[in-house]
């Protein structure tokens, strides 16, 4: 049975715009801090973190703890 809506519903733009503004400010601050950090310090800790994270994810796939098709539809 089909039911018709009485009036179209519109999204609440206020919370969306507020969240977008907050995300922009925090993202801008994070990028600014990171650029200052790497201009004065070594980039090695970030490289080590990324390599270890990548090896951990590969290990979890090999061990079967993560399913590469878990999010697939169909």
Secondary structure, DSSP 8 states (H G I E B T S, - for coil): -----SS-----HHHHHHHHHHHHHHHHHHHHHHHHHHHHS-SHHHHHHHHHHHHHHHHHHHHTSS-TTTT---
